[in-house]
Amino acid sequence: MRVLLVEDDTILGPAVRDQVRADGHSVDLVQRLDAAVDHVAVTAYDLILLDLMLPDGRGLIFLQNLRSKGAVTPVIILTAMDQISDRIEGLNAGADDYLVKPFDLSELSARLNAVARRYSGNPNPLIEIGDLTVDLATRNITKSGNRVTLTAREWVMFEAFAQNPGQLFSKTQLEDRLYSFDAEVESNTIEVHISRLRKKLGRDAIETERGMGYRLGPG
């Protein structure tokens, strides 16, 4: 997934960013709301992690503006504001989950993945695609009963296909899922990852629509 992290704490922000990256996601970290607005204007994020108290305003206003424009990107609030009234206000503003600081990073990972599954239409983490059995929660894949091991970036790509069967992904969309703004992307990176996925999962696991992109095979 491509994740936007809006957090101004110079210790917590990098820690959360590193945790989400270790989970195999691409993360853009910003410390101000104006930067967050600029980022969502040009990038289709799969999920936003949002602090409520930022140097240039309240995250709640950012969330309300996001929802007023019809954006359905899932948002998890990260905040030290732990009153029931604060949680109700955040959820009523359009948040999908609310995590109170300090929190365990492994709990953040679990909640992030759970919210992502709900939005993908696969609330059950266990899915079957042809001879593949995929556990989205543990990131385990078996092919005809045999374990298949993917690298972090291979998993990010495959997860996109698995959670959106039938959807065509362009090369640019896949690059957006794999890399943050500050990363350099080689021209053949996507093709290399697709080739490796086919070797591990089967030649027909990923279909190519020539000149358009890729989608999950029929299984």
Secondary structure as GFF3:
##gff-version 3
##sequence-region A 1 219
A	DSSP	beta_strand	2	6	.	.	.	ID=ss1
A	DSSP	alpha_helix	12	22	.	.	.	ID=ss2
A	DSSP	beta_strand	26	30	.	.	.	ID=ss3
A	DSSP	alpha_helix	33	42	.	.	.	ID=ss4
A	DSSP	beta_strand	47	51	.	.	.	ID=ss5
A	DSSP	beta_strand	53	54	.	.	.	ID=ss6
A	DSSP	beta_strand	57	58	.	.	.	ID=ss7
A	DSSP	alpha_helix	59	68	.	.	.	ID=ss8
A	DSSP	beta_strand	75	79	.	.	.	ID=ss9
A	DSSP	alpha_helix	84	92	.	.	.	ID=ss10
A	DSSP	beta_strand	97	100	.	.	.	ID=ss11
A	DSSP	alpha_helix	105	120	.	.	.	ID=ss12
A	DSSP	beta_strand	126	129	.	.	.	ID=ss13
A	DSSP	beta_strand	132	135	.	.	.	ID=ss14
A	DSSP	beta_strand	140	143	.	.	.	ID=ss15
A	DSSP	beta_strand	146	148	.	.	.	ID=ss16
A	DSSP	alpha_helix	152	163	.	.	.	ID=ss17
A	DSSP	alpha_helix	171	178	.	.	.	ID=ss18
A	DSSP	alpha_helix	189	201	.	.	.	ID=ss19
A	DSSP	beta_strand	206	209	.	.	.	ID=ss20
A	DSSP	beta_strand	213	216	.	.	.	ID=ss21
###
